[in-house]
Amino acid sequence: MPQTVFLLSPAHCGGRRALMLMRPGANFPLAVRLRESGAPLGEVFQFMSGLYFRGKLAYSTAFGARRGGSAALVIAPGRGLEPAERVIGLPDLIAMAQIPVAIDDPRYREPLERDARALAGELGPDDRVVLLGSSASDKYSDVLERILPGLRFPESFVGRGDMSRGGLMLRCAQDGRELETTLLAGAVRHGPRPPRLEPLPTGPGA
């Protein structure tokens, strides 16, 4: 069976919601778990990024397939590509917050290159790697494209903002409808903003 591995762009580890998690004495459930027993990286990044990361997790869970490993690999500053299920603790989040998502910083770039090369070595001719993030961002796309020349991304991401991408992925996961993808190399990465999505249904039966 062909593999489909998703690479999830990072959440901002130095933003307001990250600071909420790192605040000494924070007593809401995720902060307590992170401090005392740890929590999955994907859940932590979802808290920090909201709908966008929630959509990425739902979509990669619905359509990912990888033999012997996680099909959802998160770009984690200073850690490379980490499974979304990896349990991290508060010291891990604090360490990630110290490393900028910038390719000119070797603390960020080198672990990402290392893990991308390792992933490339696992792939067969029918396997796919799909970036769930901004194809126009030079924070990770150029590095990944160089090491993973078959890297793809959803065509419908072009022109959308983060929240729109998150809502689109969440709808597709719920409907069992996978997005069309195209090779990142040579693709059009900028375009007009598409029409706004209809609101997600809420309430009983939604």
N, C-alpha and C positions, 0 to 999 in steps of 0.2 A: 504493500500500500504506500503510495507517495506521501511524503511528509509535507506539512505546511506549518512553518514556524513564523510567529509574529514577533517583531521587535517593537517594543512600546517605548515611545519617547518619554523622557523623565518629567517628573513633577518638580516644581520649584522648591528646593529644600531650605531656602532661606526666606520664604514668604511668610505672610501673616499667619496662615493656618499651620505651617510648620513650627513657627514660634509658639503657637498654642500648645502643640504636642511637647515641645521641649521646655516649657515653663516649669520651673520647680514647684512642686505641690499641685500641679494640674490634677483634678480629680474626676474628669469625665472618663468613661470606660476605656476608650482606646489609649488614652495617655497613661492610665494606670497599667494596662496590659503591656504597653511598650516598655514601661519602666520596670515592671516586676517580672514578666515572663516572656516578653517579646510578642510581636505580631507579624503577620505576613507582609512582605514588602508591598505587594499589590494593594492591600487594604490601607496601609499607611499612605501610599501615594494617592490612592483614591480620596482619602480624607483631605489631602493637601490640594488636589487638583479638581475635585468635584465631578461634574457630569462628564467632562472630557475623559478622565481616566476610568470612570465607571463604564463608559462606552467601550473603551479599549479592552478592559478586562472581560466584559460580557462577550464582545465580538471574538476575541481570541479563544475564549473558552468554547464558544459555539462552533468555530470553524477550524481550530488548530488540531494538528495531529503530528506527534513526534514519537519515534520509537525510543523508549528508555529515558525520556526526559520531558521537561516542561516545554509546551508549545508556545508559551507566553514568556518571553525574555525581556526584562525591563532594563533600559539603559540607566544604570545607577552610578552617579558620580563617584569616581575613585574605585569602583568595584567592577566595572565592565558591564557584562550582560548577566543579569541575575534572574533566576526563575521568580515569577510573581509570587510563588508559594513560599519562598525563602523567608524564614523567620528572622527578623532583625530586632535589636534592642535599642534603647535610647542612645547609648554611645555610638552605635552605627549611624543613626540619623544625624547626630551631632557632627560626626566625621564627614558625612556626605555634604552637610551644609557648609563645610569649610572649603569645598572644592568647586570652583566655577565650572559650568558646562561650557567649556571653551577649548577648541582643538589646539590652541597654542599653549595649553597647560598640560604638560606630560602626565601629571597625576590623574587627569581625566582621560587623555587620549590613549595612553599606553595600555591600560587595562581594557579599554574598548577595542583597540586593535588586537590585543591578545585573544580575547574571547570571540571576536569576529573571525579570526583565523581558525580557531578551534572549531567553530560552527561550520565554516567552509569545508573543513576536512571531513565532516560527517555527511555531507550532502551528496545525493546521487543525481543523475541527470533529470529525473522526473520530480525532484523535490523543489519546493518553493519557499522563499523567505520574503515576507511582506512587512514593510515598514508602516506602522501605525503612528504617524507623526507628520510634521510639516515637511513635505518634500523640498521646500524652498530653504530650509534652515541649513546653514553651514556648520551648525553645532554638532552634527552627527552624520548627515546624509553623505557628505563627500568622503568621509573616512569609511563608512560602511559600503558605499558604492565601489570604492577602490578594491576592497577586500572581497566583497560579495558582488561580482559583476552582474549576476542575475537578479539582484534585489528589485522587488516590485513595490508598488504602492497603489492604493485605490484612486482611480482616475477622478472620482467624484469629490475627492478632498480639495482639488484645485479651486481656489477662490473662497473656500469656506474658512471661517474662524474656528477656534478651538471648541467652543460650545456647540456650534453647528455640527462639527465632525463627531463630537460625543453623542449628540442626539441621533445622528444618522446611524452610527454603529449600534446604538442601543436598539433602535427600531429593527435594524437588520437581524440582530441576534434574536430578538423576540419573534420575528417573522420567518426565521430560517432562510433568509435571503442573503447570499454572499455578494459582495460588491465586485464589480469588474476591476481588475488590476492591470497595470502596465509597467514595463521596465522603467526604472528610475533614470537610467542612463539615456540621455537624449530626449527625455519627456518634457512637455510643456509644464512648467511648475507654477506659473502665475496665470490667473485668468479672472474674468468678471465674477462677481459674487452671485451664486445661484439663488433662486427664490427661497424664501424662508420656509423651514419645515413646519408642518402642522403640529400643534401642541400634542405631546404624548397624552394618551388617555389616562384618566385617574379615577379612583373610586373602585367600588366592588366590580370584579370581573375584568378590570383593566389589565 
